[in-house]
């Protein structure tokens, strides 16, 4: 058992909870994806790609240019 009074324990637990929350979100989303047909999954992929580009597009584009060139 880890000493709960040590420095940094709270930060580690908070990070672990955030990771678990993200994994739970993905698992719940996959439950719904399994019920979709091909056109629904395709539409979802397009929306996810657009959202990803909106949030992280500039950083991803910059990193991609560095590795390609």
Secondary structure, DSSP 8 states (H G I E B T S, - for coil): ---TTSTTHHHHHHHHHHHHHHHHHHHHHHHHHTT--HHHHHHHHHHHHHHHHHHHHHHHHHHHHHHH-
